[in-house]
Structure formats: structure tokens, C-alpha cells
Amino acid sequence: MAPQKTTFLTRPPLARRLRGVFDPLTARNFTIDAGAAGLFAIFQALTAPFILVLAVRRGAVPWEIGVIAAAPCTAMLLSGWYGRLAEGRPQVPLVAWTSGAARLFILITAWAHGMAAYMLSYIGFNLLTAAANPAYTYIERAIYRERWRGRLMSGVKFVLGFCQFGATLVAGGMMDRYQAGPVFTIAVAFGLGSAVLFSFMRPPKHAAPTPTPAPERAMGLAAAPRRDPRFARLLLAITLAGGGNLLVQPGYPIYQVDQLHMSNVHVAWLTAAWSLAWMICYPIWGRVCDSRRPAHAIAAGFACYLVPPLLYALGAGLGGAVLAALVQGIGDSAVDCGWQNHTMRLAGGRIGAYAGTYFTFLGIRGTAAPLLGAAIISRFGLVPLFASGLALVAAGLIVARRLPDAPLPAMQGRAATTPTVAAPDA
């Protein structure tokens, strides 16, 4: 008897198909992770592209734009404390509750009439969002085995990019027709749904983070980089190139509104282009991280970061802005996949401390760089801003090309529930 042909309608659910490759818990967690990422992507697509543009249209001056652009990273200044908090508590409830509460702040942002309320609510959103970052990094390490982690994480990011791309295609038209209040309210509903779904995540019970020793806690941010010079070099590379990338961020919406006169639909096109590049390229970088070295992905991402400020400095039109968004998406996916996999290999069981240090350094550069960028715009203009960003990214790329290797642990077999936990060599 010939085997029955499988069609779209008769194909088994995703979780059941994944069980043929991974154990049931890994398949279940991947399905939940991907579903929560998809709902979050819709929330992100309906809000994030318009935060800075709305501020400009509501009369924000350059320093206010700098504060808003810096808000996501300013909140990460508390990541060291958040990382230590995650070590001693259940991580899944921490991520679910803080993420859900954070997204409620966007309702205030949506309906705010004054710039002070607009800025403060957005800062509150980012303060609570940052609390989830170290815990989420630990969860990713706990539920995905080393050998497959890059590809499984890239699968989640593919879902995120696909949903964000689709939502972005309609987001601009919704903003033009219904304005920010109703659209952001719909977005919050999706964001809360993402947090609720994520609360069903179940990491392995025996996969617990290694507590940070008391002497290292006393050293604070210096503990992880002093203990591991490879991690210190990673921080240096990303501080330079990531700082250059963040430095130019306040210049983009000003250029788009003042010189290109973009509508909400045009802004949505840029986000759609970014999402498309992210969605397509993230699985590629996942394979690079699994089969080669995460440092290769990081260096490639930094090379991509050179392109957008160069295009804007040369007077990009709408086509140039779309190209810049595409290349930015390629670079962001490479750096995001690369730093996570590189850090997880270095950290072993102390991923909370390493991730907390990383996000705190991100908070420092992410706070300083947009504010410095706003100051450069006010005093010198947009072209010197883009040139300064290019110089910093180039310096970070030079350091990234010399990043030490972070080898995989020796035991690599079939994906399993138990992650390999190896202490860093340094």
C-alpha cells in the first residue's frame, strides 16, 4: 500500500513534528518560544517604528529625541542587578510578569498629550523590559542544547521577523487612518498575549544557574571581564561598533522627516525592509554560530553597520533609506545571534552574571551615544554625526576581527533536554 501523501491539512502540528528531532520538552518550549515571539513581533511592529517619528511630529527638540532614543539602553544600566536577581528566582515568571507590565506603559505613551508624559511612560516601559533580558538569556541557554542552539534560536527569530514584516506592511496605513492611540492599544493586546503564552515555558528542572561567588559580586561589573579576558575583548568590540551604531540613531528620524518628508507608510516600509532582512538572514547566522565561530557573525554584522550612516551621509533618497534598512537588518541579526552564542559559550553556568554585565555595558553606551549624537546634531549637523558613527564602527570591526575563539563543549550529540554546562577557561 502506497504511503499517504502529506498535505498542508493533514500535516501534524509543529510540536509533534519537532518531537521527531528533539525531545518532547525541547519541542514544546521551542513552539511556545516561537509563538510568544510572533505575538511580540506584532506588538513591536505597531509601536517601535513610530516612537521617534511621533516625538518629532509632536514638537520634540533634539535633546528630547536623544532621551527617547537612549531610553531602551538607559534602562539596561540596571542589568547587573537584574542579572543577579535572575540567579535566585524562577526566570519564566520574572520574564512574563515584567514584560506584561512593561507593555501596559505603552498605553500611556499612546494617549499622552505632553512630551513629559510621553518620555516618562516610554522610559517606564523600557525599565521593566530590561528586567527580563538577563533572565530570558538564561532561559534560552537552558532550553536549547549547545549543538543546536544557534539554529533553534534563529528559528524563533525567523518567526519574529516574519510576523513583524507582515504586521509592518499594514502598520503605516493604520497609523495614518486611526492615529497612535487606537493602534498602540491594539498592539498592547498582542504584547500581553505574548507574555501570557511565554509563562507556559518549562525549562529543565535541573538546569539551574550557577550563583555568582561573593567576591565576584563585590567586584560588580568588573567581575566577568576580569575573570575572562575573551569576554572583555567582546565587550570592547561591541562598545565601539555598537556605540557608533547607536550614535547615529537620532539622526535618522530627523533626516527622514525633515529632508525626505516621509509619511507613516514610508516609515513602515523601512521597518518592513529591516524585518525582511532580519527574517531571512538570522537562520544563516545561526548556522554560522553552530558550525563555525560566533565571532565571524559579529564581525560581519559590524561590517554591515558601516553602510547605513554612509548612505545617509551621501544624501540617501527613499531608495537609499530602504537599502540602509535592509543592510541594518542583516547587521542586527548577525550581531544579535553572534553575541548571544559567543557569550553563552564563554559563560557556562554563570550566564546571568555575563548577560547582566553585557546589558549594563549596552546601557552605558546606549545612554551616552544617542545623547552625544543629539549634541553633535545641534552643534555640527547630520553629516558630521554620520562620519563620527562610521569611525567608531570601523574601530569596533578591527577589534572584532581578532576576537578569541569560544569553542563548543566536547560533548555534542543528539539534542537533549539537558544543556551542556561548561565553565569558561579563563
C-alpha positions as CSV (number, residue, x, y, z in Angstrom):
1,M,0.0,0.0,0.0
2,A,1.5,3.3,-1.0
3,P,2.1,5.8,1.8
4,Q,-0.4,8.5,2.2
5,K,0.7,11.8,0.8
6,T,1.0,14.5,3.5
7,T,-0.7,17.8,2.7
8,F,-0.9,21.1,4.5
9,L,-4.3,20.0,6.1
10,T,-3.0,16.5,7.1
11,R,0.4,17.6,8.3
12,P,0.9,17.0,12.1
13,P,1.2,20.1,14.4
14,L,4.6,21.7,14.6
15,A,5.3,20.5,18.1
16,R,4.6,16.9,17.1
17,R,6.9,17.1,14.1
18,L,9.7,18.6,16.2
19,R,9.5,15.6,18.6
20,G,10.9,13.5,15.8
21,V,14.1,15.5,16.0
22,F,14.2,16.8,19.6
23,D,12.9,15.5,22.9
24,P,9.3,16.5,23.8
25,L,10.3,19.2,26.3
26,T,12.6,20.9,23.8
27,A,10.0,20.8,21.1
28,R,7.3,22.2,23.4
29,N,9.5,25.0,24.6
30,F,10.5,25.9,21.1
31,T,6.9,26.1,20.0
32,I,6.0,28.3,22.9
33,D,9.0,30.5,22.4
34,A,8.2,30.9,18.7
35,G,4.6,31.7,19.4
36,A,5.4,34.3,22.0
37,A,8.0,35.8,19.7
38,G,5.4,36.1,16.9
39,L,2.9,37.9,19.1
40,F,5.6,40.2,20.4
41,A,6.6,41.0,16.9
42,I,3.2,42.3,16.1
43,F,3.3,44.5,19.2
44,Q,6.7,45.7,18.1
45,A,5.7,46.4,14.5
46,L,2.7,48.5,15.6
47,T,4.7,50.7,18.1
48,A,8.5,50.8,17.7
49,P,8.8,52.3,14.2
50,F,6.7,55.3,15.2
51,I,8.1,56.2,18.7
52,L,10.8,58.6,17.5
53,V,8.8,59.9,14.4
54,L,5.8,60.7,16.6
55,A,8.0,62.6,19.0
56,V,9.4,64.7,16.1
57,R,5.9,65.4,14.9
58,R,4.8,66.4,18.4
59,G,7.5,69.0,18.5
60,A,10.3,67.2,20.4
61,V,13.6,69.1,20.3
62,P,16.9,67.3,19.7
63,W,17.7,66.6,23.4
64,E,14.3,65.1,23.9
65,I,14.7,62.9,20.8
66,G,18.1,61.9,22.3
67,V,16.5,61.0,25.6
68,I,13.8,58.9,23.9
69,A,16.4,57.2,21.6
70,A,18.5,56.4,24.7
71,A,15.7,55.1,26.9
72,P,15.9,51.4,25.9
73,C,19.6,51.3,26.7
74,T,19.4,53.6,29.8
75,A,17.1,51.1,31.4
76,M,19.8,48.4,30.9
77,L,22.1,50.2,33.3
78,L,20.3,48.1,36.0
79,S,21.1,44.9,34.1
80,G,23.8,43.9,36.5
81,W,21.3,43.9,39.4
82,Y,18.7,42.3,37.2
83,G,21.1,39.5,36.3
84,R,21.9,38.7,40.0
85,L,18.1,38.9,40.7
86,A,17.5,36.2,38.0
87,E,20.0,33.9,39.5
88,G,18.0,33.3,42.6
89,R,14.4,33.2,41.3
90,P,12.3,31.4,38.7
91,Q,13.2,33.0,35.4
92,V,10.0,32.3,33.5
93,P,7.6,34.2,35.8
94,L,10.1,37.0,36.0
95,V,10.2,37.4,32.2
96,A,6.4,37.0,31.9
97,W,5.3,39.4,34.6
98,T,7.9,42.2,33.9
99,S,7.2,42.0,30.1
100,G,3.5,42.2,30.5
101,A,3.6,45.1,33.0
102,A,6.0,46.9,30.7
103,R,3.7,46.8,27.7
104,L,1.0,48.5,29.7
105,F,3.1,51.6,29.9
106,I,2.7,51.9,26.1
107,L,-1.0,52.8,26.7
108,I,0.2,55.9,28.5
109,T,2.6,56.7,25.7
110,A,-0.2,56.3,23.1
111,W,-2.6,58.7,24.7
112,A,-0.1,61.2,26.2
113,H,-0.6,64.9,25.4
114,G,2.6,66.4,26.7
115,M,6.2,65.5,25.9
116,A,7.0,64.9,29.5
117,A,4.3,62.1,29.9
118,Y,5.4,60.7,26.5
119,M,9.0,60.4,27.6
120,L,8.3,59.2,31.1
121,S,5.9,56.4,30.1
122,Y,8.3,55.2,27.4
123,I,11.2,55.2,30.0
124,G,9.0,53.2,32.3
125,F,8.3,50.7,29.5
126,N,12.0,50.2,29.0
127,L,12.9,49.9,32.7
128,L,10.6,46.9,33.1
129,T,11.5,45.4,29.7
130,A,15.2,45.5,30.7
131,A,14.4,43.5,33.8
132,A,13.6,40.5,31.6
133,N,16.7,40.5,29.4
134,P,19.2,38.6,31.6
135,A,16.5,36.1,32.7
136,Y,15.5,35.5,29.0
137,T,19.1,34.9,28.1
138,Y,19.4,32.2,30.8
139,I,16.2,30.6,29.6
140,E,17.4,30.4,26.1
141,R,20.6,28.7,27.3
142,A,18.7,26.3,29.5
143,I,16.1,25.1,27.0
144,Y,18.4,24.7,23.9
145,R,21.3,22.4,23.6
146,E,24.7,23.8,22.5
147,R,24.9,22.0,19.2
148,W,21.5,23.2,18.0
149,R,21.1,26.4,19.9
150,G,22.0,28.7,17.1
151,R,19.6,27.1,14.7
152,L,16.7,26.8,17.2
153,M,17.2,30.5,18.3
154,S,17.3,31.5,14.6
155,G,14.0,29.6,14.1
156,V,12.4,31.7,16.8
157,K,13.9,34.9,15.3
158,F,12.6,33.9,11.9
159,V,9.1,33.7,13.2
160,L,9.6,37.1,14.9
161,G,10.9,38.6,11.7
162,F,8.1,37.1,9.6
163,C,5.3,38.3,11.8
164,Q,6.9,41.7,12.2
165,F,7.3,42.0,8.4
166,G,3.6,41.2,7.9
167,A,2.4,43.5,10.6
168,T,4.6,46.3,9.4
169,L,3.0,46.2,6.0
170,V,-0.3,47.4,7.5
171,A,1.0,49.4,10.4
172,G,1.7,52.6,8.5
173,G,-1.7,52.7,6.9
174,M,-3.3,52.0,10.3
175,M,-1.3,54.9,11.9
176,D,-2.4,57.3,9.1
177,R,-6.1,56.3,9.4
178,Y,-6.6,55.7,13.1
179,Q,-3.6,57.6,14.8
180,A,-1.4,56.4,17.6
181,G,-3.9,55.8,20.4
182,P,-6.1,53.0,18.9
183,V,-3.2,51.4,17.1
184,F,-0.9,51.3,20.2
185,T,-3.9,49.9,22.2
186,I,-4.3,47.0,19.8
187,A,-0.5,46.5,19.9
188,V,-0.6,46.2,23.7
189,A,-3.2,43.4,23.5
190,F,-0.8,41.4,21.4
191,G,2.1,42.2,23.7
192,L,0.1,40.9,26.7
193,G,-0.8,37.8,24.8
194,S,2.9,37.2,24.2
195,A,3.7,37.5,27.9
196,V,0.9,35.1,28.9
197,L,2.0,32.5,26.3
198,F,5.6,32.7,27.5
199,S,4.5,32.0,31.0
200,F,3.9,28.3,29.9
201,M,7.6,27.9,29.1
202,R,9.2,25.0,31.1
203,P,13.0,24.9,31.4
204,P,14.5,21.7,32.7
205,K,14.2,21.5,36.4
206,H,17.8,20.6,37.0
207,A,19.2,23.3,34.8
208,A,19.9,26.0,37.4
209,P,22.2,29.0,37.0
210,T,25.5,28.9,38.9
211,P,25.3,31.5,41.7
212,T,27.9,34.3,41.5
213,P,30.5,33.9,44.2
214,A,30.5,36.6,46.9
215,P,34.0,38.1,45.9
216,E,32.8,38.4,42.3
217,R,29.5,40.1,43.4
218,A,31.6,42.6,45.3
219,M,33.6,43.4,42.1
220,G,30.3,44.2,40.3
221,L,30.6,44.9,36.6
222,A,34.4,44.2,36.5
223,A,34.0,40.6,37.7
224,A,33.2,38.9,34.4
225,P,35.6,40.8,32.1
226,R,38.4,40.5,34.7
227,R,37.8,36.8,35.1
228,D,37.5,36.2,31.3
229,P,39.7,38.3,29.0
230,R,37.9,36.9,26.0
231,F,34.7,38.4,27.3
232,A,36.5,41.7,27.9
233,R,37.6,41.8,24.3
234,L,34.0,41.1,23.2
235,L,32.7,44.0,25.3
236,L,35.4,46.3,23.8
237,A,34.5,45.4,20.3
238,I,30.7,45.8,20.8
239,T,31.1,49.0,22.8
240,L,33.0,50.6,19.9
241,A,30.9,49.4,17.0
242,G,27.6,49.3,18.9
243,G,28.3,52.8,20.2
244,G,28.9,54.0,16.7
245,N,25.7,52.4,15.5
246,L,23.7,54.0,18.4
247,L,25.4,57.3,18.0
248,V,23.7,57.9,14.6
249,Q,20.2,56.8,15.6
250,P,18.8,60.3,16.5
251,G,19.9,61.5,13.0
252,Y,17.8,59.0,11.1
253,P,14.3,60.2,12.0
254,I,15.3,63.8,11.7
255,Y,16.6,63.2,8.2
256,Q,13.6,61.1,7.3
257,V,11.1,63.7,8.4
258,D,12.9,67.0,7.6
259,Q,14.6,66.0,4.3
260,L,12.7,63.1,2.9
261,H,9.3,64.2,4.3
262,M,8.3,60.6,5.0
263,S,4.8,59.6,5.8
264,N,3.9,56.8,8.3
265,V,3.6,54.4,5.3
266,H,7.1,55.2,4.3
267,V,8.4,54.7,7.8
268,A,6.6,51.3,7.8
269,W,8.3,50.4,4.6
270,L,11.7,50.9,6.3
271,T,10.7,48.7,9.2
272,A,9.4,46.1,6.7
273,A,12.7,46.1,4.9
274,W,14.6,45.7,8.1
275,S,12.3,42.8,9.2
276,L,12.6,41.1,5.9
277,A,16.4,41.1,6.1
278,W,16.4,40.0,9.7
279,M,14.0,37.1,8.9
280,I,16.0,35.8,6.0
281,C,19.5,36.2,7.5
282,Y,19.0,35.1,11.1
283,P,18.9,31.4,10.2
284,I,22.1,31.8,8.2
285,W,23.9,33.4,11.1
286,G,22.5,30.6,13.4
287,R,24.3,28.0,11.2
288,V,27.4,30.1,11.2
289,C,27.4,30.2,15.0
290,D,26.8,26.4,15.2
291,S,29.2,25.3,12.6
292,R,32.0,27.9,12.8
293,R,32.5,30.7,15.3
294,P,30.0,33.3,16.6
295,A,32.8,35.9,16.2
296,H,32.5,35.5,12.5
297,A,28.9,36.6,12.7
298,I,29.7,39.5,14.9
299,A,32.4,40.9,12.6
300,A,30.1,40.5,9.6
301,G,27.4,42.4,11.4
302,F,29.8,45.3,12.2
303,A,30.8,45.5,8.5
304,C,27.1,45.9,7.7
305,Y,26.9,48.7,10.3
306,L,29.2,50.8,8.1
307,V,26.6,51.0,5.3
308,P,23.6,53.0,6.7
309,P,25.5,56.0,8.0
310,L,27.5,56.1,4.8
311,L,24.3,56.2,2.7
312,Y,22.7,58.9,4.8
313,A,25.9,61.0,4.8
314,L,25.9,60.8,0.9
315,G,22.3,62.1,0.8
316,A,20.2,59.0,0.6
317,G,16.8,59.3,-1.0
318,L,13.9,57.0,-0.3
319,G,15.6,54.1,-2.1
320,G,18.8,54.7,-0.2
321,A,16.9,54.7,3.1
322,V,15.2,51.4,2.2
323,L,18.7,49.9,1.3
324,A,20.1,51.2,4.6
325,A,17.2,49.5,6.5
326,L,17.9,46.2,4.6
327,V,21.6,46.2,5.5
328,Q,20.9,47.3,9.0
329,G,18.6,44.3,9.4
330,I,21.4,42.0,8.1
331,G,23.8,43.5,10.6
332,D,21.5,43.4,13.6
333,S,20.6,39.8,13.0
334,A,24.3,38.9,12.8
335,V,25.3,40.8,15.9
336,D,22.3,39.6,18.0
337,C,22.9,35.9,17.1
338,G,26.7,36.2,17.4
339,W,26.9,37.9,20.8
340,Q,24.4,35.6,22.5
341,N,26.0,32.4,21.3
342,H,29.6,33.7,21.9
343,T,28.6,34.8,25.5
344,M,26.8,31.5,26.3
345,R,29.8,29.5,25.3
346,L,32.1,31.7,27.5
347,A,29.8,31.9,30.5
348,G,29.0,28.3,31.3
349,G,26.5,28.2,34.2
350,R,27.1,31.9,35.1
351,I,25.1,33.2,32.2
352,G,23.1,35.6,34.4
353,A,26.3,37.4,35.5
354,Y,27.7,37.6,32.0
355,A,24.4,38.7,30.4
356,G,23.9,41.3,33.2
357,T,27.3,42.7,32.5
358,Y,26.7,42.8,28.8
359,F,23.4,44.5,29.0
360,T,24.8,47.0,31.5
361,F,27.6,47.9,29.1
362,L,24.9,48.2,26.4
363,G,23.0,50.5,28.7
364,I,26.1,52.7,29.2
365,R,26.9,53.1,25.5
366,G,23.2,53.2,24.6
367,T,22.6,56.1,27.0
368,A,25.6,58.1,26.2
369,A,25.7,57.6,22.4
370,P,22.3,59.0,21.4
371,L,22.7,61.9,23.7
372,L,26.1,62.6,22.3
373,G,24.6,62.2,18.8
374,A,21.9,64.8,19.6
375,A,24.6,67.2,20.8
376,I,26.6,66.7,17.6
377,I,23.4,67.4,15.5
378,S,22.7,70.6,17.4
379,R,26.3,71.9,17.1
380,F,27.6,70.5,13.8
381,G,24.7,68.9,11.8
382,L,23.9,65.5,10.4
383,V,26.9,64.7,8.2
384,P,29.5,65.1,11.0
385,L,27.2,62.8,13.1
386,F,27.2,60.1,10.4
387,A,31.0,60.4,9.9
388,S,31.6,60.0,13.7
389,G,29.5,56.9,13.7
390,L,31.4,55.4,10.8
391,A,34.7,55.9,12.6
392,L,33.5,54.2,15.8
393,V,32.1,51.2,13.9
394,A,35.3,50.8,11.9
395,A,37.3,50.7,15.2
396,G,35.0,48.0,16.6
397,L,35.3,46.0,13.4
398,I,39.1,45.9,13.8
399,V,38.8,44.6,17.3
400,A,36.1,42.1,16.3
401,R,38.3,40.5,13.7
402,R,40.7,39.5,16.5
403,L,38.2,38.1,18.9
404,P,39.4,34.8,20.6
405,D,37.6,31.6,19.8
406,A,34.8,30.3,22.1
407,P,34.8,26.6,21.4
408,L,31.9,24.3,21.7
409,P,31.9,21.9,24.7
410,A,33.3,18.5,23.9
411,M,30.0,16.6,24.3
412,Q,27.8,17.1,21.3
413,G,25.2,14.6,20.3
414,R,21.5,14.4,19.7
415,A,19.7,17.5,21.1
416,A,18.6,16.8,24.6
417,T,16.7,18.5,27.5
418,T,19.9,19.0,29.5
419,P,22.2,21.8,28.3
420,T,25.9,21.3,28.4
421,V,27.3,23.5,31.3
422,A,31.0,24.2,31.0
423,A,33.0,26.8,33.0
424,P,35.0,29.3,30.9
425,D,38.6,28.5,30.6
426,A,39.9,31.9,31.8
